[in-house]
Amino acid sequence: MGQVIVWTGLMALTLLHCASAFKLVCYFTNWSQYRETSGRFDPEDIDPNLCTHIIFAFAKIEGMKIATSEWNDATLYKKVNSLKARNPSLKTLLSVGGYSVEIARSPFLRSEFAISAVHFLKANNFDGLDLSWHGPQASDKDRLSNLVKDLSAAFNYEGTEKLILSVSVPAGKEAIDTGYDIRTISEHADFLNFMTYDFHGYWDSHSHPYTGHGSPLQKGSADTGSASAYNVDYAVNFLKTEGAPAEKIVMAIPTYGQTFTLSSLQTMVGAPASGPGTPGAFTKKAGMLAYYEICGFNHGATKRWIEEQQVPYSYKGNQWVGYEDPRSVQIKARYVKNNHLGGINIWSLDQDDFSGTFCGEGKYPLLGAIKKELDKK
């Protein structure tokens, strides 16, 4: 009898430990396979023991159903899902990008899409779906909520193994106010991938562009007016006030930096900018650099730490970049733990130094630092 009680107690503690574990959700992008030489990223580059969930981005919607978006997605699906053989507790989700008003237009169409999604996910060995419906208008707010409800109902249908449902939500207050009923979405989704990045960047819409960090933890002294909301802490607290339970908020950390071309000799946060930074050698997109490209940029650059926002930036010549490093991501991971959030999502695996050849910090220095901090008791 005593042994039974002890065994039961140990099982309860084990279950409690599992229930309280933080999610570490990692996005795999199916276009990173096209980068040149050492920037190319394939499923074989993923360490399945670093993440609790891997989300494959992106599938598309075609004819009211989920469809592949790249010529070799079926092969990539198999490779990503084969990682579960090396880590049986790993969960994989498929992310559907963009948004389609059509599939949410009526109960019949929503139901048709939800049923087809179940078949597609199971046929391709995924454990769930990430609904990445970006930029809904006010008229779409209820449609999105109803779609989440119907997907949840289909995923929980008796007789089928439950599928996971996550919803990607932007961190901007204006976007949430316009298109997202957070309380309803939170009730029916398993968790929210909260996109706490791109708070600052070189946007054409800015009448007076200036440098700023893409994912500052706190408000900066250069942020006034609506920009006071452009930080992780404000966004997380706002999402909570909108009805999201803390444990369902999976906060994002970017593995890339926002870049600017300076237009004066000023180099601080809030310095005037004339345009986005020059494209990286591998990512080839103006205004951003992958972390492994930033490591190269930082040779000969001046590095600074923004104490009030707990993130770094650097500059060299007329180029300026705000980014994450192992120190800043550990601080963010502690923030997640201290605020009892559900975990962290990484956008994206291919922009960390996945090969360990660029930064001299080993493979996956950002993801590894996050995992180490989340695993601390």
C-alpha positions as CSV (number, residue, x, y, z in Angstrom):
1,M,0.0,0.0,0.0
2,G,2.8,2.4,0.9
3,Q,4.6,1.7,-2.3
4,V,1.4,2.4,-4.3
5,I,1.0,5.8,-2.6
6,V,4.7,6.7,-3.3
7,W,4.3,5.6,-6.9
8,T,1.1,7.6,-7.3
9,G,2.8,10.6,-5.8
10,L,5.8,10.3,-8.1
11,M,3.5,10.0,-11.1
12,A,1.5,13.1,-10.0
13,L,4.8,15.0,-9.7
14,T,5.9,13.9,-13.1
15,L,2.6,14.9,-14.7
16,L,2.7,18.3,-12.9
17,H,6.2,18.8,-14.2
18,C,5.2,18.0,-17.8
19,A,2.1,20.3,-17.5
20,S,4.2,23.2,-16.3
21,A,6.9,22.8,-19.0
22,F,7.3,25.8,-21.3
23,K,6.8,25.4,-25.1
24,L,9.7,26.2,-27.4
25,V,8.1,26.5,-30.8
26,C,10.4,26.7,-33.8
27,Y,9.4,27.9,-37.3
28,F,10.9,26.1,-40.3
29,T,10.5,28.1,-43.5
30,N,10.3,26.2,-46.8
31,W,12.0,28.9,-48.8
32,S,15.2,28.8,-46.8
33,Q,16.2,25.8,-49.0
34,Y,16.9,28.2,-51.8
35,R,19.6,30.3,-50.1
36,E,23.1,30.0,-51.4
37,T,26.0,27.8,-50.1
38,S,26.3,27.9,-46.2
39,G,23.0,29.9,-45.9
40,R,21.0,27.1,-47.3
41,F,18.7,25.4,-44.7
42,D,17.2,22.0,-45.0
43,P,15.2,19.8,-42.5
44,E,18.5,17.8,-41.9
45,D,19.9,21.0,-40.2
46,I,17.2,20.9,-37.5
47,D,18.1,19.6,-34.1
48,P,14.9,18.0,-32.9
49,N,15.9,18.0,-29.3
50,L,16.0,21.8,-29.0
51,C,12.3,22.5,-29.8
52,T,9.1,21.2,-28.3
53,H,7.1,22.1,-31.4
54,I,8.2,22.6,-35.0
55,I,5.9,24.6,-37.3
56,F,6.3,24.2,-41.0
57,A,5.8,27.5,-42.8
58,F,3.9,27.9,-45.1
59,A,1.1,26.0,-46.8
60,K,-1.5,27.8,-48.8
61,I,-5.2,27.7,-49.4
62,E,-6.4,26.6,-52.9
63,G,-10.0,25.7,-53.8
64,M,-11.1,26.0,-50.2
65,K,-8.5,23.4,-49.1
66,I,-4.9,23.3,-47.8
67,A,-2.4,22.8,-50.5
68,T,1.4,22.7,-50.8
69,S,3.1,25.9,-51.7
70,E,6.5,24.6,-52.9
71,W,7.3,22.0,-55.5
72,N,8.9,19.6,-53.0
73,D,6.8,20.3,-49.9
74,A,5.6,16.7,-49.8
75,T,9.2,15.6,-49.4
76,L,10.0,18.3,-46.9
77,Y,6.9,17.3,-44.9
78,K,8.3,13.7,-44.6
79,K,11.7,15.0,-43.6
80,V,10.4,17.3,-40.9
81,N,8.1,14.7,-39.5
82,S,10.8,12.0,-39.5
83,L,12.5,14.1,-36.7
84,K,9.9,12.7,-34.3
85,A,11.7,9.4,-34.5
86,R,14.7,11.0,-32.8
87,N,12.5,12.9,-30.3
88,P,9.2,11.2,-29.7
89,S,7.8,14.0,-27.7
90,L,8.3,16.5,-30.5
91,K,5.1,17.9,-32.1
92,T,4.9,19.2,-35.6
93,L,2.3,21.7,-37.0
94,L,1.7,23.0,-40.5
95,S,1.2,26.8,-40.8
96,V,-1.3,28.1,-43.3
97,G,-0.2,31.6,-44.4
98,G,-1.9,34.7,-45.6
99,Y,-5.7,34.8,-45.2
100,S,-8.7,33.8,-47.2
101,V,-12.0,35.5,-46.6
102,E,-13.7,32.9,-48.7
103,I,-13.1,29.9,-46.5
104,A,-14.7,31.8,-43.5
105,R,-17.7,33.2,-45.4
106,S,-20.3,30.7,-44.3
107,P,-20.7,27.9,-41.8
108,F,-20.7,25.4,-44.7
109,L,-17.4,26.6,-46.1
110,R,-15.8,26.8,-42.7
111,S,-16.8,23.3,-42.0
112,E,-15.7,22.1,-45.4
113,F,-12.3,23.7,-44.9
114,A,-11.9,22.3,-41.3
115,I,-12.7,18.7,-42.4
116,S,-10.3,18.9,-45.3
117,A,-7.6,20.3,-42.9
118,V,-8.0,17.3,-40.7
119,H,-7.5,14.9,-43.6
120,F,-4.5,16.8,-45.0
121,L,-2.8,17.0,-41.6
122,K,-3.3,13.4,-40.8
123,A,-2.3,12.2,-44.3
124,N,1.0,14.1,-43.9
125,N,1.7,13.1,-40.3
126,F,1.3,16.5,-38.7
127,D,0.1,17.0,-35.1
128,G,-1.7,20.2,-35.7
129,L,-2.3,23.4,-37.6
130,D,-1.0,27.0,-37.1
131,L,-3.5,29.5,-38.5
132,S,-1.5,32.4,-39.6
133,W,-4.3,34.8,-40.8
134,H,-2.5,38.1,-41.3
135,G,-4.1,41.5,-41.7
136,P,-7.8,40.8,-41.3
137,Q,-10.1,43.8,-41.6
138,A,-12.8,44.8,-39.1
139,S,-15.4,43.0,-41.3
140,D,-13.4,39.8,-40.9
141,K,-13.1,39.8,-37.1
142,D,-16.1,37.5,-36.5
143,R,-15.2,35.3,-39.5
144,L,-11.8,34.6,-38.1
145,S,-13.3,33.8,-34.6
146,N,-15.8,31.5,-36.2
147,L,-13.1,29.8,-38.2
148,V,-11.1,29.1,-35.1
149,K,-14.2,27.7,-33.4
150,D,-14.9,25.4,-36.2
151,L,-11.4,24.2,-36.6
152,S,-11.3,23.5,-32.8
153,A,-14.5,21.5,-33.0
154,A,-13.2,19.5,-36.0
155,F,-9.8,18.9,-34.2
156,N,-11.6,17.7,-31.0
157,Y,-14.2,15.5,-32.8
158,E,-14.8,12.3,-30.9
159,G,-13.2,9.3,-32.4
160,T,-10.1,11.1,-33.8
161,E,-6.8,11.8,-32.2
162,K,-6.9,15.4,-31.1
163,L,-5.0,17.8,-33.3
164,I,-3.3,20.9,-31.9
165,L,-4.5,24.3,-33.0
166,S,-2.4,27.4,-32.7
167,V,-3.2,30.9,-34.0
168,S,-0.5,33.5,-35.0
169,V,-1.4,37.0,-33.6
170,P,0.4,40.2,-34.5
171,A,1.7,42.3,-31.6
172,G,0.5,45.7,-32.8
173,K,-2.3,47.2,-30.8
174,E,-3.9,48.6,-33.9
175,A,-3.9,45.3,-35.7
176,I,-5.4,43.4,-32.7
177,D,-8.1,46.0,-32.2
178,T,-9.1,45.8,-35.9
179,G,-9.2,42.2,-36.7
180,Y,-8.8,39.9,-33.7
181,D,-11.3,38.8,-31.0
182,I,-8.6,37.6,-28.6
183,R,-11.0,36.3,-25.9
184,T,-12.8,34.0,-28.3
185,I,-9.7,32.9,-30.2
186,S,-7.9,32.1,-26.9
187,E,-10.8,30.1,-25.7
188,H,-10.7,27.8,-28.7
189,A,-7.0,27.7,-29.7
190,D,-4.5,25.6,-27.7
191,F,-2.0,28.5,-27.8
192,L,-1.2,31.8,-29.5
193,N,2.0,32.4,-31.4
194,F,2.4,36.1,-30.4
195,M,4.5,37.9,-33.0
196,T,6.4,40.2,-30.7
197,Y,8.8,41.6,-33.4
198,D,9.0,44.2,-36.1
199,F,8.0,46.9,-33.7
200,H,10.5,49.2,-35.5
201,G,11.9,49.0,-39.0
202,Y,12.3,51.2,-42.0
203,W,8.7,51.5,-43.1
204,D,7.7,53.6,-46.1
205,S,4.7,54.8,-44.1
206,H,6.9,56.7,-41.6
207,S,7.0,60.4,-42.4
208,H,10.2,60.8,-40.3
209,P,12.1,57.4,-40.4
210,Y,14.5,56.7,-37.6
211,T,16.4,53.8,-36.1
212,G,14.8,51.6,-33.5
213,H,15.0,48.0,-32.3
214,G,12.7,45.5,-33.8
215,S,11.9,43.6,-30.6
216,P,12.7,45.8,-27.5
217,L,11.6,44.3,-24.2
218,Q,10.6,47.6,-22.7
219,K,9.6,51.1,-23.9
220,G,12.5,53.3,-24.9
221,S,12.9,57.0,-24.2
222,A,12.8,57.7,-27.9
223,D,9.3,56.2,-28.1
224,T,6.5,58.7,-27.8
225,G,2.8,58.7,-28.7
226,S,1.7,55.5,-30.4
227,A,5.3,54.3,-30.4
228,S,5.0,53.8,-26.6
229,A,3.2,50.6,-27.4
230,Y,6.0,49.3,-29.7
231,N,7.7,46.9,-27.2
232,V,7.3,43.3,-26.0
233,D,6.1,44.1,-22.4
234,Y,3.3,46.5,-23.5
235,A,2.2,44.0,-26.2
236,V,2.1,41.0,-23.7
237,N,0.1,43.0,-21.1
238,F,-2.3,44.3,-23.8
239,L,-3.0,40.8,-25.0
240,K,-3.8,39.7,-21.5
241,T,-6.2,42.6,-21.0
242,E,-7.9,41.5,-24.3
243,G,-8.6,38.1,-22.8
244,A,-5.6,35.9,-23.5
245,P,-4.6,33.6,-20.6
246,A,-0.9,34.0,-19.8
247,E,-0.3,30.3,-20.2
248,K,-1.6,30.4,-23.8
249,I,0.7,33.2,-24.9
250,V,3.8,31.9,-26.7
251,M,6.0,35.0,-27.1
252,A,8.1,35.4,-30.2
253,I,11.8,36.1,-30.3
254,P,13.3,36.9,-33.8
255,T,16.5,35.4,-35.0
256,Y,17.0,38.4,-37.4
257,G,17.6,42.1,-37.0
258,Q,16.0,45.2,-38.5
259,T,18.5,47.3,-40.4
260,F,18.7,50.9,-41.4
261,T,20.8,53.2,-43.6
262,L,21.8,56.2,-41.5
263,S,21.3,59.7,-43.0
264,S,23.5,61.6,-40.6
265,L,26.5,61.1,-38.3
266,Q,24.1,60.2,-35.5
267,T,24.3,56.5,-34.5
268,M,22.0,56.2,-31.4
269,V,18.5,54.8,-31.2
270,G,16.3,57.3,-32.8
271,A,18.9,58.5,-35.3
272,P,17.6,59.6,-38.7
273,A,17.5,57.0,-41.4
274,S,17.2,57.4,-45.2
275,G,16.3,53.8,-46.0
276,P,16.5,50.1,-45.1
277,G,19.9,48.6,-44.5
278,T,21.7,46.9,-47.4
279,P,20.7,43.2,-48.1
280,G,22.7,40.4,-46.5
281,A,24.8,38.0,-48.6
282,F,22.5,35.1,-48.0
283,T,19.0,36.4,-47.1
284,K,19.3,39.1,-49.8
285,K,16.5,41.3,-48.4
286,A,16.9,45.0,-47.7
287,G,16.1,46.0,-44.1
288,M,17.0,42.8,-42.3
289,L,19.9,40.5,-41.6
290,A,19.9,37.0,-40.2
291,Y,21.7,36.6,-36.9
292,Y,24.6,34.7,-38.6
293,E,24.9,37.6,-41.1
294,I,25.0,40.1,-38.2
295,C,27.9,38.2,-36.6
296,G,29.8,38.9,-39.8
297,F,28.7,42.5,-39.9
298,N,29.9,43.0,-36.3
299,H,33.5,42.4,-37.2
300,G,34.7,46.0,-37.1
301,A,31.4,47.4,-36.0
302,T,30.7,49.4,-32.9
303,K,28.4,47.4,-30.6
304,R,26.1,49.0,-28.0
305,W,23.6,47.7,-25.4
306,I,20.3,49.5,-24.9
307,E,20.0,49.3,-21.1
308,E,16.4,50.5,-20.9
309,Q,15.2,48.0,-23.5
310,Q,17.6,45.1,-22.7
311,V,18.7,44.5,-26.3
312,P,21.8,45.2,-28.4
313,Y,22.5,47.2,-31.6
314,S,25.5,47.9,-33.7
315,Y,26.6,50.2,-36.4
316,K,29.4,50.5,-39.0
317,G,29.7,53.2,-41.6
318,N,26.1,54.2,-42.5
319,Q,24.6,50.8,-41.6
320,W,22.7,50.2,-38.3
321,V,21.2,47.0,-37.0
322,G,19.1,46.2,-33.9
323,Y,19.2,42.5,-33.1
324,E,19.1,39.7,-30.4
325,D,22.1,38.0,-28.9
326,P,22.5,35.2,-26.3
327,R,22.3,37.8,-23.5
328,S,19.1,39.4,-24.7
329,V,17.3,36.2,-25.4
330,Q,18.1,34.8,-22.0
331,I,16.6,38.0,-20.5
332,K,13.5,37.5,-22.6
333,A,13.3,33.8,-21.6
334,R,13.4,34.9,-17.9
335,Y,10.6,37.4,-18.7
336,V,8.5,34.5,-20.0
337,K,9.1,32.5,-16.9
338,N,8.5,35.4,-14.5
339,N,5.2,36.3,-16.2
340,H,4.1,32.6,-16.4
341,L,3.6,32.7,-20.1
342,G,3.2,29.6,-22.2
343,G,6.6,29.7,-23.8
344,I,8.6,31.1,-26.7
345,N,8.3,30.8,-30.5
346,I,11.3,31.4,-32.7
347,W,11.1,33.1,-36.1
348,S,13.0,31.3,-37.5
349,L,15.3,28.3,-37.3
350,D,17.2,29.2,-40.5
351,Q,18.3,32.6,-39.3
352,D,20.1,31.5,-36.2
353,D,23.7,30.4,-36.7
354,F,22.4,26.8,-37.3
355,S,25.8,25.5,-38.6
356,G,27.9,27.2,-35.9
357,T,30.3,28.5,-38.5
358,F,29.6,32.2,-38.4
359,C,29.5,33.5,-34.8
360,G,31.9,31.3,-32.9
361,E,29.2,30.4,-30.4
362,G,28.4,26.9,-31.4
363,K,25.4,25.7,-33.3
364,Y,22.1,27.5,-32.7
365,P,23.5,30.0,-30.1
366,L,20.2,31.9,-29.8
367,L,17.9,28.9,-29.6
368,G,20.4,27.1,-27.3
369,A,20.5,30.1,-24.9
370,I,16.7,30.3,-24.8
371,K,16.3,26.5,-24.1
372,K,19.0,26.6,-21.4
373,E,17.2,29.5,-19.6
374,L,13.7,27.9,-20.0
375,D,15.0,24.6,-18.6
376,K,16.4,26.2,-15.5
377,K,14.4,25.5,-12.4
